Amino acid sequence: MTKKYHSFNSEFKVELVADIDAGKYTVGEAAREHNISRTLVDRWLHQIHEGTFINRPTPREKQLEKELEKAQAKIGQMTMIIDALKKIQKIPQYTRRPNGCVVTGENLASQSKKGVK
């Protein structure tokens, strides 16, 4: 039979140590109430008081960070596209004239009025 290991988030650890420091629990009472080892609670106390406690992100936080990075990359791409479209709109209308190679009734009339030889 394999052992089942529990993982506790950083907020729980800090809150438990704060309760012990405030006198709400003793170390033994906190360990019994939460069904964890007294030495584990002592380790958390020592780490937090000594400043060696490492606040690691939870798997959910890691997943959310990855989703945020993807969303920021997509926003960057969309911003570049919008900027390019704005530049295209600013191009003067005269540079977007119809191609003079195609003869239509409209083109033919405008050329005959100018007196093109």
MARBA-3410 file (N, C-alpha, C, O; in Angstrom, 1 decimal):
117
0.8,-1.2,0.0,0.0,0.0,0.0,0.9,1.2,0.0,1.8,1.3,0.8 ~ 0.6,2.2,-0.9,1.4,3.4,-1.0,0.9,4.5,0.0,-0.3,4.5,0.3 ~ 1.9,5.3,0.4,1.5,6.4,1.3,0.9,7.5,0.5,1.3,7.8,-0.7 ~ -0.1,8.1,1.1,-0.7,9.3,0.4,-0.2,10.5,1.1,-0.3,10.8,2.3 ~ 0.5,11.4,0.3,1.1,12.6,0.8,0.1,13.7,0.6,-0.5,13.9,-0.5
0.0,14.5,1.6,-0.8,15.7,1.5,0.0,16.9,1.2,1.2,17.0,1.6 ~ -0.5,17.8,0.4,0.2,19.1,0.2,-0.6,20.2,0.7,-1.9,20.2,0.5 ~ 0.0,21.1,1.3,-0.7,22.2,1.9,-0.2,23.5,1.2,1.0,23.7,1.0 ~ -1.2,24.4,0.9,-0.8,25.6,0.2,-0.1,26.6,1.2,-0.2,26.4,2.4 ~ 0.6,27.5,0.7,1.3,28.5,1.5,0.4,29.3,2.4,0.8,29.6,3.6
-0.8,29.6,1.9,-1.7,30.4,2.8,-2.1,29.6,4.0,-2.1,30.2,5.1 ~ -2.3,28.3,3.9,-2.7,27.5,5.1,-1.5,27.5,6.1,-1.8,27.7,7.3 ~ -0.3,27.3,5.6,0.8,27.3,6.5,1.0,28.6,7.2,1.2,28.6,8.4 ~ 0.9,29.7,6.5,1.1,31.0,7.1,0.0,31.3,8.1,0.3,31.8,9.2 ~ -1.2,30.9,7.8,-2.4,31.1,8.7,-2.2,30.3,9.9,-2.5,30.8,11.0
-1.8,29.0,9.8,-1.7,28.2,10.9,-0.6,28.7,11.9,-0.8,28.7,13.1 ~ 0.5,29.1,11.3,1.6,29.7,12.2,1.1,31.0,12.8,1.5,31.2,14.0 ~ 0.4,31.8,12.1,-0.2,33.0,12.7,-1.1,32.7,13.9,-1.1,33.4,14.9 ~ -1.9,31.7,13.7,-2.8,31.2,14.8,-2.0,30.7,16.0,-2.4,31.0,17.2 ~ -1.0,30.0,15.8,-0.1,29.5,16.9,0.6,30.7,17.6,0.6,30.7,18.8
1.1,31.6,16.8,1.8,32.8,17.4,0.8,33.7,18.2,1.2,34.3,19.1 ~ -0.5,33.7,17.7,-1.5,34.5,18.4,-2.0,33.9,19.7,-2.7,34.5,20.5 ~ -1.6,32.6,19.9,-2.1,31.9,21.1,-3.4,31.2,20.9,-3.9,30.7,21.9 ~ -3.9,31.1,19.7,-5.1,30.4,19.5,-5.0,28.9,19.7,-5.9,28.2,20.2 ~ -3.8,28.4,19.3,-3.5,27.0,19.4,-2.1,26.8,20.0,-1.3,27.7,19.9
-1.9,25.7,20.5,-0.5,25.3,20.7,-0.1,24.5,19.5,-0.9,24.1,18.7 ~ 1.2,24.1,19.4,1.7,23.4,18.3,1.0,22.0,18.2,0.6,21.5,17.2 ~ 0.9,21.4,19.4,0.3,20.0,19.5,-1.2,20.1,19.1,-1.7,19.2,18.4 ~ -1.9,21.1,19.6,-3.3,21.2,19.3,-3.6,21.4,17.8,-4.5,20.8,17.2 ~ -2.7,22.3,17.2,-2.9,22.6,15.7,-2.6,21.3,14.9,-3.3,21.1,14.0
-1.6,20.6,15.3,-1.3,19.3,14.6,-2.4,18.3,14.7,-2.8,17.7,13.7 ~ -3.0,18.2,15.9,-4.1,17.2,16.1,-5.3,17.7,15.3,-6.0,16.8,14.7 ~ -5.6,18.9,15.4,-6.9,19.4,14.7,-6.8,19.2,13.2,-7.8,18.9,12.6 ~ -5.6,19.5,12.7,-5.5,19.4,11.2,-5.0,18.0,10.7,-4.7,17.8,9.5 ~ -4.7,17.1,11.7,-4.3,15.8,11.4,-3.0,15.8,10.6,-2.8,15.1,9.6
-2.0,16.5,11.1,-0.7,16.6,10.5,0.4,16.4,11.6,0.0,16.5,12.8 ~ 1.6,16.1,11.2,2.6,15.8,12.2,3.1,17.1,12.9,3.1,18.2,12.4 ~ 3.4,16.9,14.2,3.8,18.0,15.0,5.2,18.5,14.5,5.4,19.7,14.5 ~ 6.0,17.6,14.0,7.3,18.0,13.5,7.2,18.9,12.3,7.9,19.8,12.0 ~ 6.1,18.6,11.5,5.9,19.4,10.3,5.4,20.8,10.6,5.9,21.8,10.0
4.6,20.9,11.7,4.2,22.2,12.1,5.4,23.0,12.7,5.5,24.2,12.5 ~ 6.2,22.3,13.4,7.5,22.9,14.0,8.4,23.4,12.8,8.9,24.5,12.9 ~ 8.5,22.6,11.8,9.3,23.0,10.6,8.7,24.3,10.0,9.5,25.2,9.7 ~ 7.4,24.3,9.8,6.8,25.5,9.3,7.0,26.7,10.1,7.3,27.8,9.7 ~ 6.9,26.5,11.5,7.2,27.6,12.4,8.6,28.1,12.2,8.8,29.3,12.1
9.5,27.2,12.2,10.9,27.6,12.1,11.2,28.3,10.8,11.9,29.3,10.8 ~ 10.7,27.8,9.7,10.9,28.4,8.4,10.3,29.8,8.3,11.0,30.7,7.8 ~ 9.1,30.0,8.8,8.5,31.3,8.7,9.2,32.3,9.6,9.4,33.4,9.3 ~ 9.6,31.9,10.8,10.2,32.8,11.8,11.7,33.1,11.3,12.1,34.2,11.6 ~ 12.3,32.2,10.7,13.7,32.4,10.3,13.8,33.1,8.9,14.8,33.6,8.5
12.6,33.1,8.2,12.6,33.8,6.9,13.1,32.9,5.7,13.4,33.4,4.7 ~ 13.1,31.6,6.0,13.5,30.7,4.9,12.3,30.0,4.2,12.5,29.1,3.4 ~ 11.1,30.4,4.6,9.9,29.9,4.0,9.8,30.3,2.6,9.9,31.5,2.3 ~ 9.6,29.4,1.7,9.5,29.6,0.2,8.0,29.5,-0.1,7.4,28.4,0.0 ~ 7.5,30.6,-0.7,6.1,30.6,-1.1,6.0,30.1,-2.6,6.2,30.9,-3.5
5.7,28.8,-2.8,5.7,28.2,-4.1,4.3,28.4,-4.7,3.3,28.2,-3.9 ~ 4.2,28.6,-6.0,2.8,28.7,-6.6,2.2,27.3,-6.7,2.9,26.3,-6.8 ~ 0.9,27.3,-6.5,0.2,26.0,-6.6,0.1,25.6,-8.1,0.3,26.5,-9.0 ~ -0.3,24.4,-8.4,-0.4,24.0,-9.8,-1.5,24.9,-10.5,-1.3,25.2,-11.7 ~ -2.5,25.2,-9.9,-3.6,26.1,-10.5,-3.0,27.5,-10.8,-3.3,28.0,-11.9
-2.2,28.0,-9.9,-1.6,29.3,-10.2,-0.6,29.2,-11.4,-0.6,30.1,-12.2 ~ 0.1,28.1,-11.5,1.0,27.9,-12.6,0.2,27.9,-13.9,0.6,28.4,-14.9 ~ -0.9,27.1,-13.9,-1.8,27.0,-15.1,-2.3,28.4,-15.5,-2.3,28.8,-16.6 ~ -2.7,29.2,-14.5,-3.2,30.5,-14.8,-2.2,31.4,-15.3,-2.4,32.3,-16.2 ~ -0.9,31.3,-14.8,0.2,32.1,-15.3,0.4,31.8,-16.8,0.7,32.7,-17.6
0.4,30.5,-17.2,0.6,30.1,-18.6,-0.5,30.7,-19.5,-0.3,31.2,-20.6 ~ -1.8,30.6,-19.0,-2.9,31.2,-19.7,-2.7,32.7,-19.9,-3.1,33.2,-21.0 ~ -2.3,33.3,-18.9,-2.0,34.8,-18.9,-1.0,35.1,-20.0,-1.1,36.1,-20.7 ~ 0.1,34.4,-20.0,1.2,34.6,-21.0,0.6,34.4,-22.4,1.0,35.2,-23.3 ~ -0.2,33.4,-22.6,-0.8,33.2,-24.0,-1.7,34.4,-24.3,-1.7,34.8,-25.5
-2.5,34.8,-23.4,-3.4,35.9,-23.7,-2.6,37.2,-24.0,-3.0,38.0,-24.8 ~ -1.5,37.4,-23.2,-0.7,38.6,-23.5,-0.1,38.6,-24.8,0.0,39.6,-25.5 ~ 0.4,37.4,-25.2,1.0,37.2,-26.6,-0.1,37.5,-27.7,0.2,38.2,-28.6 ~ -1.3,37.0,-27.5,-2.4,37.2,-28.4,-2.7,38.7,-28.5,-3.0,39.3,-29.6 ~ -2.8,39.4,-27.3,-3.0,40.8,-27.3,-2.0,41.6,-28.1,-2.3,42.5,-28.8
-0.7,41.2,-27.9,0.4,41.8,-28.6,0.2,41.7,-30.1,0.4,42.6,-30.9 ~ -0.1,40.5,-30.6,-0.4,40.3,-32.0,-1.5,41.1,-32.6,-1.4,41.7,-33.6 ~ -2.6,41.2,-31.8,-3.8,41.9,-32.2,-3.4,43.4,-32.3,-3.9,44.2,-33.1 ~ -2.6,43.9,-31.3,-2.2,45.3,-31.3,-1.4,45.6,-32.5,-1.6,46.7,-33.1 ~ -0.5,44.8,-32.9,0.3,45.0,-34.1,-0.6,45.0,-35.4,-0.4,45.9,-36.2
-1.6,44.2,-35.5,-2.5,44.2,-36.6,-3.3,45.4,-36.6,-3.5,46.0,-37.7 ~ -3.8,45.9,-35.5,-4.6,47.1,-35.4,-3.7,48.3,-35.8,-4.2,49.2,-36.6 ~ -2.5,48.4,-35.4,-1.6,49.5,-35.8,-1.4,49.5,-37.3,-1.3,50.5,-37.9 ~ -1.2,48.3,-37.8,-0.9,48.2,-39.3,-2.2,48.7,-40.0,-2.1,49.4,-41.0 ~ -3.4,48.3,-39.6,-4.6,48.7,-40.3,-4.8,50.2,-40.1,-5.3,50.9,-41.1
-4.4,50.8,-39.0,-4.5,52.3,-38.9,-3.6,53.0,-39.8,-4.0,54.0,-40.4 ~ -2.4,52.4,-40.0,-1.5,53.1,-41.0,-2.0,53.0,-42.4,-1.8,53.9,-43.2 ~ -2.6,51.9,-42.7,-3.2,51.7,-44.1,-4.3,52.7,-44.3,-4.4,53.3,-45.4 ~ -5.1,53.0,-43.3,-6.2,53.9,-43.4,-5.7,55.3,-43.6,-6.4,56.2,-44.3 ~ -4.5,55.7,-43.1,-4.0,57.0,-43.2,-3.3,57.3,-44.6,-3.0,58.4,-44.9
-3.2,56.3,-45.4,-2.6,56.5,-46.7,-3.6,57.3,-47.5,-4.8,57.0,-47.6 ~ -3.1,58.4,-48.2,-4.0,59.3,-48.9,-4.7,58.6,-50.0,-4.3,57.6,-50.5 ~ -5.9,59.1,-50.3,-6.8,58.5,-51.2,-6.2,58.4,-52.7,-6.4,57.5,-53.4 ~ -5.4,59.5,-53.0,-4.8,59.5,-54.4,-3.9,58.4,-54.7,-3.7,58.1,-55.8 ~ -3.3,57.8,-53.6,-2.4,56.7,-53.9,-3.2,55.4,-54.1,-2.6,54.4,-54.5
-4.5,55.4,-53.9,-5.3,54.2,-54.1,-6.1,54.3,-55.3,-7.2,53.8,-55.4 ~ -5.7,55.1,-56.3,-6.5,55.2,-57.6,-6.6,53.9,-58.3,-5.8,53.0,-58.1 ~ -7.7,53.8,-59.0,-7.9,52.5,-59.8,-6.8,52.4,-60.8,-6.2,53.4,-61.3 ~ -6.5,51.2,-61.2,-5.4,50.9,-62.2,-5.9,51.5,-63.5,-7.0,51.2,-64.0 ~ -5.0,52.3,-64.2,-5.3,52.9,-65.4,-5.3,51.9,-66.6,-5.7,52.3,-67.7
-4.9,50.7,-66.4,-4.9,49.7,-67.5,-6.3,49.2,-67.8,-6.5,48.8,-69.0 ~ -7.2,49.2,-66.9,-8.5,48.7,-67.2,-9.4,49.8,-67.7,-9.5,50.9,-67.1 ~ -9.9,49.6,-68.9,-10.8,50.6,-69.5,-12.2,50.3,-69.2,-12.8,49.3,-69.6 ~ -12.8,51.3,-68.5,-14.3,51.2,-68.2,-14.9,52.4,-68.8,-14.3,53.3,-69.3 ~ -16.2,52.4,-68.8,-16.9,53.6,-69.3,-16.5,54.9,-68.5,-16.4,55.9,-69.1
-16.4,54.7,-67.3,-16.0,55.9,-66.4,-14.6,56.4,-66.8,-14.4,57.6,-66.9 ~ -13.7,55.5,-66.9,-12.3,55.8,-67.3,-12.3,56.5,-68.7,-11.6,57.5,-68.9 ~ -13.0,55.9,-69.6,-13.0,56.4,-71.0,-13.6,57.8,-71.0,-13.0,58.7,-71.7 ~ -14.6,58.1,-70.3,-15.2,59.4,-70.3,-14.3,60.4,-69.6,-14.2,61.5,-70.2 ~ -13.6,60.1,-68.6,-12.7,61.0,-67.9,-11.5,61.3,-68.8,-11.0,62.4,-68.8
-11.0,60.3,-69.5,-9.9,60.5,-70.4,-10.3,61.4,-71.6,-9.5,62.2,-72.1 ~ -11.5,61.2,-72.1,-11.9,62.0,-73.3,-12.1,63.5,-73.0,-12.0,64.3,-73.8 ~ -12.5,63.8,-71.7,-12.7,65.1,-71.3,-11.4,65.8,-71.1,-11.4,67.1,-71.3 ~ -10.4,65.1,-70.8,-9.1,65.8,-70.6,-8.4,66.0,-71.9,-7.4,66.8,-71.9 ~ -8.8,65.5,-72.9,-8.2,65.7,-74.2,-7.0,64.8,-74.4,-6.0,65.3,-74.9
-7.0,63.6,-74.0,-5.9,62.7,-74.2,-5.7,62.4,-75.6,-6.7,62.1,-76.3 ~ -4.5,62.4,-76.1,-4.3,62.1,-77.5,-4.1,60.7,-77.8,-3.9,60.2,-78.9
END
